[in-house]
Amino acid sequence: MAEMISSAAMGVLGSVINKLAAMLTDKYNLARDVKQGIRSLQDELRTMEALLLRLEDKDDNQIDPLAKDWRSKVRELSYDIEDCIDRFVLNHSHGDGGSMANFVHKAIQMVKTLFKDRGIAEEIRRLKRLVSEQSERGKRYYYINQYLLASSSRPVPLDPRAPALFQEARDLVGIDAPREEIISLLRCEDKEHKVVSIYGIGGQGKTTLAMEVYHKITEAAFDSRAFVSVSQTPDMKKLLRDILSQISKSHFDQSQMLETVVQLIRTLKDCLKDKRYFILIDDIWSVSAWELVRSALPVNDTGSRIITTTRIEAVAKSCCTGIAAQMYQAKPLSHEDSQRLFFKRLFLCGDDCHLDLRKVSDDILKKCCGLPLAIISIAGLLANRSKAVEVWVNVLRSIADAVDKDSPIDKMKRILLLSYFDLPHHLKSCLLYLSVFPEDSLIDCQQLILLWVAEALIPGQERESMEQLGRSYLNELINRSLVQPTKVGGDGATVKQCKVHDVILEFTVSKAVEDNFVTIWNGNGFSKNYSSNKIRRLSIQKYISSRAEEIAKTIKNGAQIRSINIFGSNSVLVTKHATEFLNSQVLRVLNIEVEYGKCSLGHVKSLGQLKYLRIHNYALVGKLPQDIEKLQHLETLDVRRQCLQKLPASIIQLQKLVRLHVYPSVRLPDGIRSLQALEELSTINLGIQSVKFIQGLGDLTNLKLLKIDWPCSTELRDMEDHKEACISMLSRLFSHLRELRVWQSDPDATCSFMASCVPTPPPLRKLVLNTRYLNCMGPQISSLVNLSRLSIRVHGEAGKEGINILASLPMLLSLSVGLFNDKDGDSGIVYPRNAINPQGFQRLLKFHFRCYWCDAALEFEPGAMPKLQRLKLELMARCQFKFGEGGLVLGLQKLAGLKHLAIDINCDAAVADEVEALENDIRDAAGVHPNSPMLQVRRLDKDIFSSMAQGCSRRPSDHPIPSHTS
């Protein structure tokens, strides 16, 4: 029987109906009167479910207050019933086994069950009475005349036009003129400190515009650059650390020891006092927030620049007080630009739009008032409907009804409301779940899908198919422009990271709170649903300060809490009260993502429903529960950012564990072979694991993802046996894995393991390797016909034959090659150019080429890499004149599909002429490329370069922003 999904408006009513049916089976052997009560309860709930489905399709303005109140009470009741059932099922769970101890344990549990059955009978009668009351109330107001079927669960692919709106922001309509205007406002002929503040209403594209300026201005013009977003309730410690992390790694590392905002301000100010910096501060909501950030940014005479964005004109004025500054009011798109943006989402080109539809679209766009977010939201709604005039006219009527009303909600939010009510039931819950993440979060898509599954927002019982369906749901939200993709995989069809526009998030949070879907702590207190409802999902998004005790007590007493998400600088809550987190039997998700703090979870208080446990912080050594085996439903354990020393031995009893992610310093128990459900394991340091563990690891035939560190040296006495066990284990797993990362390994050991693999096509799609020579494992690499992503570090020359091996891989989409010189210093050996010919790499989209203290150069021949869009090169400037005319890279203009070009220039041991010549060559090649690719140039180790290049010809450090920008 398929598991029903949760719904924001309906709670878990569908899931409850199915679980009640399961209780009627012989497994639980309930008394006759209890079964009769359950059947009656089922009938009542089915009728109520049909009515709730009908109500969920209605705009809130179309539902009277009495019906809303009834809907809320039924929703909360459904949660209570499911909690009751889950506790009952847990109490009836018995371990299997033939030992006397197990037999005695079973007998005791059965005696206890006799008494608990009385309790469940009373509970069923009580719940049936409550359901009947709510059912009678509902019948007084509504007559049910239809039953709505759940929407189709067929896979939804990512619409390639949807991510293009966000990925190719530089090509968005109407961006060029305002971008150049702001660059001209920033340009100055002297060393004056200057601020430009962009202001305008939400959804007008302020952040996109500011980011365009930020990327367009050449990197080399400034010593330090940083971009941060402030948000409505800023965590100032996190924000200041975020700036430090972008301008100085050493200062950022030291800042982990600083506890106060004042200390961080002082550190940041000292770090920037003599530097020419460029800082973008996005989404400032108050004058006080700006003044605090400004106090950390020194006003010096180096020509530093600051861009701010805000919705509030008074804040923009404050940003421009007392210094050279300009305010810039973001303008709405013209009608022509609005049309171009609208048609770009719906058609391959505007000419594909029929004349009748074009007339309707003009009227639709007038209602959008030139707001880019409104335009793409309506376009996202229409993208999922037929391109028929009557369909578009109906949408136009809905928009007109919405935005023409005298409503306190602004037009943008009214349009979002239309998009929300157009969603099928299952997508509403998935969208509302995004409210658990803080504003401006970059959300890992795989993590989001796993959370949806753990929270029963995805229907089904087969976990893998549920995760695939979750990916379809995410694609559908992106296709509707309600979620923005921020990172897309090499295949162009898999979104890896996403975010929610702050205007859409505000709307989503308001709906989630209204439906008691999530209770949020945002720094100023709990959301308004806290006092009048039970907490179902708790999201702590901002610093809790002195109220940690209160929140810890709330969690401890929250027997009905299904998920806990903790973000931000909440070390007090995590360090002192983490032992209370595993207190609830109905808890499904525990997701802790804090900056620092020791997290020790104590003991598991009772058997529970926990499916997802993640602790993400660079913290002091923490601890997992020694009795972790009680979490028998656990599927994901992610502690890869938690500095543990070892895992509890009882972890091998978690028979449903599918994903185990740990920090490389963690030692795992020898009985790893017991975890036969395991599909993902990372990151394992083989150097500290026993031979028995490594042998057991080779027995995990369901493993699909494996990431290991394989240190070159080890203190183990049986080093040869250890090495042979590692090679044997990898050889056995190689034919099953879809993703393998082998890092820090001895290149010769990698060659030995690869040579032992039978050269037959395995399902491997991603591979990360460290090797001596590509030629030594040519047949094995060539056999990887399903490989789409490859990252390989080569100690020595890649060679023509090695490049040809890589070029022959038919499905390769992303390639990263790092060349290392094993000899200390300059070897004196100059290898020939690595030539890329047109015979291979026919599908490659991304290429990353790195040189580490080795003399290497590239040449792209005509027709090479025909589909390549993104190219990143890390080059040694000291080699610029070793390869003759043309320098280190030839033929960039011959890459027909190139859109993005990023160059990191390593200035170590280089003189200024070498650095200047390399940078000029790259800029000249990009300048004549027919695609005009986006160019980013960075100089690495500039401090070393500056000290070594005294007396050499060099670029002045105090020039204004150049007129040519990349």
N, C-alpha and C positions, 0 to 999 in steps of 0.2 A: 504494500500500500504506500503510495507516494506521500512523503511528508509535506504538509502544507506550510506555506511561508507566513512569516509575521507581516503585519500591515500596520502602518502608522495609525490609521483611524480605527482599525478593527482589533488591534492588539494581536493576540495569538489564537484567535477563535478557531481558525481552520486546523491548527496544530492540536488544539485541545480536543476537537471532535475525533481526530484520528487516534489520539492517545486513549480516549475513552473506549474506542473500539478495541484497542489492543488489550485493555484491562478485562474485556469480556472473554478473552481466550482462557483455555484450561490452565495456562501457565500460572495464573494467580489464584485459581480455585476459590473465588469469592462466594459468599453466601448468596442465596437466591434473591433475598430482598435487596441486597446491595446491587446485584446485577439489574434488577428491575429499575432501581433508582438511576443507574447509569444510562440505561436505554431511554428513560424518560428525559433525562438531562440532555442526551444527544439530540432528541427530537426538538426540544425547545431551542437549543443552540443553533441547529441548522436553519430554523426559521429566522432567528435573529441575524444569522450570518447573511442571509439573502437580503434582508433589509439594510444591513450595514454596507453591503456592496453597492446597493443603490444610492445610499447617502454619500458614499465616498466619491461618486461621480459628480456630485453637486458642488457648485461654488458655495462657499460659506455664506455669502449674501442671500442664497436661495434657501437656506435652512433656518427654521425658526429656533429661538433659544431653547425651548423645551426639548426639541429633537437633538440639539447639540448636547444638552445635559444628559439625555438618555444615552447617546452614543458614547460619551465619556465614561459613564458608569458601567456600561457593558464591556467596554475596552478594558477597564481596570479589573472587572470581574474575571475576564478571560485569563489575565495574568495570574490572578490568585488561584484559579482552578488548575492551571498548568503547574504552578508551584506545588500545589497539593499532590497532584499526580506524580510529579517527579520525586517528591520526598517518599511517597508510597513505594514507587518502583525501586528506589535506592534501598529502602528498608527490606525489600524482598529479594535483593541480590545476594546470592550465595556463591562462594568460591567452589570450584571443582577440584577433585583430588580424591585419592583412595586411602589416604593415611587416617589413622585413628583420630589424630588431632582435628583433621578436617571434618570427620564424622561428628565428633563432639561439638565442634563449632556450628555445624549445620543444625544439630538438634537444638542447641540453645537458641539459635536464630529462629527456628520454627516455633518454639514456645513463645518467644517474644512476639512473633508475627500474629499469634492467636489474639493477643491483646491489642496489637496495632490494627487488626481487622475491625475490632469494635470501633476504634477511632476513625477509620476510613468510612465506616457505615454512617457514623454521626456526621462526619465531614460532608459526605455525599448528600445526606438529607438537608444539611444546612445550605450547601451550595445550590441544591435544586430549588429550595425555597426562595433564595435570592434571585436565581435566574427566572423563576416564574413571576416574581414581582416585576422584574425589569421587562419581561415579555409582555405582561398585561399593560404596563405603562406605554410600551411602544405601540400596541394595537389600538390604543385610544387615539393615536395621532396619525397613523399611517396604514395604508392598505397595500400589501405587497402584491404586485402584479407581474413581476418578472424575476428571473434568477440569472445573474450575470456570470458567464463562464470566465474562467481564468484565461489570460492571454496565452498565445502560443509560446512555446519554449524553444523554438528553432533558433540556431545560432544567428547572431546579428554581427555582420562584419563591420569593421571600422570604415566609415565613409571617407575616402581619401581627401575629399574637399574640406572636411571638418578640421583636422589638425592643421591644414595649410593656412587657415585663417589666423592661427596663433603662431605656428612655426615661422611663417614668412611674414612676420610683422613689418619688416622693412619694406615689403612690397604692398602693404595695405594702402588703400585709397586715402587720399587727403593727408598723407603723413609728411610728404617732402617739404612743402612750403613752411608749415609750422616748425619742423625740425631745423631747417636752415635759419629760420628767424631766431630760434632760441640759441643756436650756435653763434649767431652774430651778436646776440646780447651778451654771451659769455666772453666773446673775443675782446681782447683789450691789449693795448700796446705797451702798457707798463706792468709793474709787479703788483698791482692792486688786488686785494682780496675781494671776491665778488660772489653774489648770490643771485640766482634766478628762481623765483617761486611760481610754479604753475598751479592755478586753482580753477575749479569748475565743479559741476555737479557730478554725482556718481554715475559711472557707466559712460563717461564722455571720452575715455581713452587717454587720461592724463599719464598713467603709469606707462602705457605703451609708448607714448611720445617721449617721456623722460628717458626710458630705456634705450630708445633709438638714438637720442643725443649721446647718452652714456657710451654706447658701443661705437658710435660714429667718430667720436673724437679720438685721435690716435693715442694709443697706450703710452708710447714713448714720451709724450709731452709731460707726464706727471711721474713723481717718485712713488706715490701711493694712490690707490683707488679703492673704493668700497661702495657697495649698494646695500641698504637696509630698509626694511619696512617697519613703520612704527605701530600702526593699528590703533583701535579705540581705547584699549586698556593695555598699554605697553608694559612689558617686563623690561625695565631699564637695564638691569644687570645683563640679561641675555642680549639686548640690543647693543650695548657697549662692547661686550665680548665678541659679538658678531663682527663689528667694525674692526676690532683688533685682529681677529682671525684672518681678515683679508689684507691687512697692511703689514703685519709683522707676526710671523709664527712664533718667534721667541717670546715676544711680549704677551701673545695670546696664551702660550703655555704657562707663563708665570702668573697670568691673571687668574688661573684656576685656584690659586691660593688666596685671592683677594675676596673679601666678604661684603664690602660695602660699595655703594654706588660712587661715593666720594673717592675711594681708592682707585676705582676703575677710571673715573674722569681724570684724575691726576696722571695715571699711567698713559692713557690715550693722548693726553695733551703733551706729555713729555715726548712721546713717540713721534708726534707730528710737528713739533715746534719749529724745526728747521727744514721741513719738507714742503715741496709743492704737491698738494693733494687735490684729488677730485672725488667728492663724496655726493652720492645721490641718496636723499632721505625721503622715502615715499610714504604717503598716506598719514600725514600728521593731523591729529584731531584736536589738539589744544595748544594754546600759547605756552602753558607750563611745560608740556612735553618738548616743544621746540627749544625753550630756554634751557632746559636741562641738557639736551643734546648739544646745543650751541656752546655751552660752557666747556665741553670736552674738545671743541675744535678751535685751535688757536688762530687768531687773526694775525697773520704774519705778512711779511713783504716778499713772498715768493711767488705770488700769482696763483694762489689756490682758488678753486672753484667749488661751489656747492649748488646743487639743484634740489629743491623741495617740491613736493606735491601735496595738495590739501583740497578738501571740498569747501573749506570755510575761508571767506575773504579776509576776515579779521586775523586768522592765523597767517595767511599769506603776507599781510601788512606787517605782522610781527617779525616774520622772517626777514623782512627788508628794512628793519629799523636800525639806524646807527651805523650802517655800512653801505658800501656801494652795492646797489641791488636793483633788480627789476622785477615787477610783477607781470605775469603773462596769463591772461584769461583764456582757457581752452575753449575753442570754438566748435559749434556743432558742424557736422558734415554738410556740405552743400547737397542739393537734391541730386546732382549728377554723381557725386561721390557716394551718396547713399545708395543710388541705383547700382553702381559698380560693386559695392560691398554685398548688397543683397543678392545680386545675380551670381556673384562669385561663389556663394554658398550653395545656390540651387542649381546652377547650370555650369557646364564646362566653359561657356562664354556667354556674354549678354545677348548675343545674336540668336541664341537658341530659344529665347523666350518669345512665345507667341504674342502677337499684337494685342489680343484680347486680355491675356494675362498681364501684359505690360501696363495697360490702363488701370487694372485693379491694383497692381503693385504700386503705382503712383499714389493712389489713395491710402494704401497701407503705410507707405513710407512717410506720408504727411503726418500720420499719427505718431510716428517714432521720433519726430522732432530732431532728426540728425544725430541721435544718440547711438553710437556704434553697438553698445551692448543690447539695446532694444532691437536694433535691426537684425543682429545675428540670432537673437532669441526667437524672434518671429520667423526668421528664415529657417531656424532649426525645427520649429514647430511644423512649418510647411514642407520641409524636406521629407517628412515621414507620411505625407499625404499625396494623393494623386494630383497631378498638375492639370486640374480641370477648373474652368472658370467658376462654376458654382461652388466648388470647395473653397477657393480663395475668397469668394464673395462672403461666404459664411464666416470665415476667419475675420474678414474686414468688419463685419457686423459685430462680432464679439469684441474686437478691439475698440470699435466706436462706442459700444455700450460701456466698456470698462473705463476708457480714458476720458470720456465726456461727462462722467458722473461727478457730482460735487462730493468728492471723497477726500479724506485726509491723507490717503495713501497716494504718493506721487505716481506719475504716469509710468515710470519705469517699473515700479513694484506691481502696478496693476497688470502690466504686460507679462511680468514674471508669473503672476497668479494664473493668468490664462495658460501659460506654458505648463505650469504645475498640474492644473486640473485636466490638461490634455494627456498627461502621463497615464499609462496603465497602472493598475494597483501595485504590482510588484516593484515598479520603478519608483513610485512615491516613497516607499520605505527606504530603498537604497539611497535615494537622494537625501532624505532627511537624516540618514545615518552620518552623512558628511559633516553634520553639525557638531559631532564629537571632537573634530579637529579644530585647533585654534586658527584664527584668521591668518592668512598668508602662508599656511602650511603647504609644503611640497609633499604630497602624499604618494607613497610607494604603492603602485597599483596592485601588485601581488599581495601586499599586506592588506590592502583594503578589501580585496576579494575574499581573503581568508577570514577577515572579520565578519563580512557579510554571511559567509557560510556558518561560522561559529555561532552567530546570532540568529540562525534559522531564517534569514531573509531570502535565501535561495531555496527553491523547492527541490525535493529529491532525496534519495537515500544513498546513491553511489557518489562518494566524495569527489572522484575525479570529474565525473560529468557535471556535478554541481559547480565545481570551480570553472569549468569551461562555460557553463551557463552564466556564471558571475562575470566572466570576461565579456560575454554578449551584452549583459546588462550595462556594464561600464561603457562599452562601445555605443550603446543606444543613448546614454546620457551625453556622451561627447557629440554624437551626431545631432542631438537636439540643442547643442551649444550651452548646456547647463553646467558642464564640466570642461575645463580647459586642459588640453594635453601640454605638458611642459617638457617631456622627453619621450621621443618615439624611437623604437628599436630599429635596427638596421634593415629589417624587412619592410619598414614603412607602414606596417599594419598592426603592430603591437605597441600600445602606449605603456610606457614603463613608469612614468611619473605624471602626476596631474595636480591641479589646484582648482579652487572655486573662487570666482571673482567675488570681491568683498560685498558687492551689492546683492548678488545671488545668495551669498552666505548669510547676510542679514535676514533676507526673506526666509531662507531655509531654517535658521535658528528660531525665528518667530513661529513658524509652523510646527517645528519639533517640540517646542515648549508648550504651545497651545494644545497639542495632542498628548502631552506628557510622554513623549517618545524619549526625550533626553532631559536630564536636569544638569545645568551647567553652573560651575563656579567660575566667574570671569574676573576676579580681583576685587570687585565691588560688592560681591555677595552672590548668593544663589539666584538662579533664574526664578521668575515669578510663580512657576508651578511647584516650587519646593514646599511651601507651607501647607498647601491644600491637597497634595497627592503623595502617594507612595513613590519612592525613587525606583525606577526600573533600570535606567542606564545613567551612570554618573560620569561626568566629564569635568575634571579639574584642570582648567586651561591657563590659569594665571597664578602668581605667587599668593599663597594663603597666609603668609606672615604669622600673626599671633593666633590665628584661629585653627591651627593644626589640631589641637585637642578636640575642638568641636566637630571638625570634619571626620576625625578618626572615630569619634563616638557615633557619628551618623553612619559610617561604614560598618562599624561593629554591630550596631543594632539593625542594620538594613538587611533583614532576612530575605527581602524580595528583590535585592539588587542583582541584575543579570550581567552587567558589565561595568568595569571600572577602568577609566582612562585617565592617566595623570601625566601632565606635561609641565614644562617650565622649570623654574628654580624652586622646587618643592622638596629640598633636602630634608627639612625637619619632619615632614609627613612621612617620607620614605624611610629615613633613618630610624625614627623613634616609634613609628606605628605600623610598619609593614607587617608585623605579626598578626594584625587584625584582618588582613586582606583576604585570607582564605577561610573566612568564617561562615560564608553562606553556601547552603546546599544548591541553590539555583544559579550561582555565578557561572557564566559561560566564558567570559573574557576578562583577563587582567592584563592590561597594557600600560606599562610604566615607562615613560620617556622623559627623564629628567637629566639635567646637566651634570649633577654630581650628587654624592651622598651614598652611604653604605646601605645596601638593601638586603636585609635578611628576613625571609618570610616566616621563620619559626616553624610551627607544626600545622599540618592540615587538620582543622578542627573536626571535620566529618567528611564522609564520602560525598563527592560533589559531581556537578555536571561540567566542570571546567574543561574547555576544549582548546583554549588559546592562552598561552602564558608567555609574555614578552617583557623583558627588562632591558631597557636600552639606555645605558649611561656609562661614562668613563669614570668609574667610581672606585672607592676603596673596596677591598675584598668583601664580598657579601656571601650569603649562604642560601642554598635551596633547602626545602624541608627534607629531613632524613626519612620521613614517612611518605615520600612523594608517590610511592606505589598506590596510595589511596586515590590518586587522580586517574582513575581507569578510563576516563573518556578523553584524556588529553591527547590532542593530535599535533599541536605545534608547541615546541619549547624553544624559545629564541632568547639566548643569553649571550649573544656574540659580543655585546658591548659591556658585559658585566665581568669584572675581574675576579672570577672564581678560581680556586686552586684545583678543585676536583668536583665531580658529580657524585651524589649519593649512590651507593651500590644498588639500592632498590630501584633505580631508574630502569633497570633491565626488565622489570615486571610490567612496564607500561606497554601493553600489547597493541594499543591503538595508535601509538606514537608514529607519526608520519614524517615530521620535520624536527631535526635536532641541530641547532646552530649554537656553537660555543666559541669562546675566546681561545686563540691558539695555545695559551698556557695551561689549558685545562687537561687534566689527566682523566681518562674515561675508564670505567670498570672493564675487567677482562671479558665478562659475559655478554659482550655487545651482540653476539650472534643470536641472542634471544629476541632482539628487536626486529622481527621478521617483517613487520609492516613498514619499516623505515624506508623512505624514498629519497630524503634529502639529508645530507650530513656535511657540516662545515663548522669551523675550519680546524682540522685535526693536525696537530704537530706530531708526526710519526716518531720524531726523535725522543719523545718522552713517554711513548706508549710501549707496552710490553709486547713481546713476540706473540703471546697468546691472544692479545687484543687484535693485533694485525691479522693473524690467521682467521679469527672470528669475523673480522670485517669482510674478508673475502667470501664469506657465506651469505652475505646480505644480497641476495639475487634480485630483490625488488628495488634496489638502490638506483636512482636515476640521476641524482646530482651528488657529486663528491668534490670537496675542496680540501686539499691537504698542503701542509708545509712539510718538506722533506729535507731537513738540514744536512749540509754537506758533512759535518762532523758530529760525532756523538760520543758520549762518555761510556756507552754500554760496552761491557767486556765482550759480549758475543756480537760484536759489530757486524761480522760477516753474515752470521745467521739472521740478524736483524735486517740487513740489506736484502738478503735473499727472500725473506718473508714479505718485505715490501714489494719487491718485483713480482713475486708470485701472486700476491693479493691484487695488484693493479692489473696484471695480465688476466686474471679470472673475471674481474669486474668490467673490463674494457668492453666486452661484447654486450653489456646491458645498459651502460650509462648513456645519458643524453647530454650531460655536462660534466666536464672534468677539469679541475684546476690543480696542477702540480707545481708548487712554488718553492723557492729557496733550495732547490734540489741540486745535487751534483750533476752537471751536464752529462757526464759519462753514465751515471746511473739511469738517467732518463733514456739515453740511447739503449741501454741494456733492457729496460722494461719495454720500450717500444719494439725492439727487435724480437722480443719473446711473444708479441701479439701476432696472432694469425691474421694476415692481410686480407680479411673478408669485410664487406661493408657493415660496420656496426651502426646503431642508431644515433651515434654521437653527433650533436649539433653545435656544441661549443667546447673549445679546447684551449687551455692555457698551459704552456710548456716552457721549460728552460733546457736548452740543449747546446751541444758543442758545435756540431756541423749539421746543416740540414740534410746533406747527402747521406749521412749515416742511417737515416730512417726514411728514406725516400719511398720505398714500397708501402710502408705503413701509413705515411701521410697521404699518399696518393689514393689509398683505399677508402679514405674518409669521404665518400661521395655525398653524404648527407650533411656534412659540416657547413654551417652558415656563418659561424664566428670563430676566428682563430687569433690568439695572441701568443706570440713566440719570441723568446729572448735567445739570441744566437751569440755565443762566445767565439768570435772569430768572423771570418768572411761569410756573407750569405752566398755569394757565388752565383754564376749564371744558371747552373744546374739547379741549385736550391730555389731560386726565384721561379724557375720553370715548374718545379714541383708544386709550389704554392699556386701558381697561375692555372694549373690544370684542375683545381678543385671546382667542380661544376656549379655548386650551390652557394659558394662563398659570397657573403654580403658585406662582412666587416672583417678587416685584417689589421693587426697591429704587429709591427716588427721592430724589435730593439736590438741594435748591434753593440756588442761589448768588446773592448780590448782587454784581454786577460793580463797583458803585460803592464807593468807600472809605467806611468808617464807616456811619452810619445814614443811609439815603437819604431818610427822612421819608415814603416811600411805604408805605401800608398796603394790602396786597392783600386782597380779600375772602377769607373762609374757603374752603378747598378742600373742596367737598362731595362725598362718596362716596355715590352713589345706588344703589338695588337693581338697576338694569338691567344692570350689568356685573360683572366679576370673579367669575364664577360658580364657578370651580374654584380660585381663589387660596387657598393655604394659609399663605404667609408674606408679610408686608409690612413693609418697613423704610423709614421716612420720616425724612429728615435735613434740618435747616435750618442753613445756614452764613451767619451774619450777614445774614439776610434775615427780614423780618416775614411769617410764614406760620402759619396755623392750620388745623386739620382738623375736619370734622364728619361723623360717620357717621350716615346716615339709616336708618330702620327697614328691615331686610332687606338692608343693605349687606354685601358680602363674606360670603355665608352660610356658607362652609366655612373661613374664616380661623381658624387655630389659633395662630399665632405673630405677634405684633405688637411691633415695636421702633420707638421714637420718640426722636429726638434734637432737643430743643427749646431755644430761646433764652428763658431766664427773663425777660429784660428786656422781652419782648413780652407778658407775662402779662395786663396790664391794658389792652392796646390793642384788644382785640376784644370788649370788653364782658363781660357776665355769662357765666360758664362757662369763661372763660379760653381756653387754646390748643387744648383738645381737648373736643369734645362728642360724646356718643353712644357712648361705649365700651361701655356696658351693652347696646347693641343688636347687638353682634357675637356672634351666637348660638353660634358654634363656638369661641370664644376659650379657649385653655388656658394660654398663656404671654404675659406682658406685661412688656417691659423698657423702662425710660425712662432716658435720659441727659439730665440737666439741665445745660445750659451756663450757668454762672454769670457769665460775662464781662459786665461793665458792668451787672450786676443788683444790686439792693439786697435785703436779707434778706426783706422782705415779699413781693417778687415770687417769690423762690425757694420760700419757705414756702407761698405760695398755690398755686403750680403743683404742688408735691409733694402738698399736701393734696387738691387736686382729683383727682389721679390715684389716690391711695389711697382716697378716698371712692368713686370710680367702680368701682374694682376690688373694694371691699368689698361693694357691692350687686349685683355681677354674679352671675347665678345659677350660673355655673360655678365661682366662686371661683378665678380663674386664678392661677397662680404669678406673683408680682410681684417684680421686681428694679428698684430705683431707685439710680442713681448720680449724684452731683454732680461735675461736671467743673470743673477750674480752681478748686478750693476755696481754694488759697493766694491767688490773685488776688481771689477773692470775699471772703476774710477781711480782706485789707488794705483793700479798698474799702468794706467794710460797717461800719467802726468807727462806733459811735454809733447804729447802726440796730438795730431790734428783730431778734433772731436766736436760733437754737436754741443752748443752751449746749453747749460742746464736751466737758464733763466729766460728762455724765449717765450713769447706768447703762444697761445693755441695756434698751430699752423693752419693756413687756409686749406691745404689738402688734408683730408681726413679719411680714415679707413673704416 
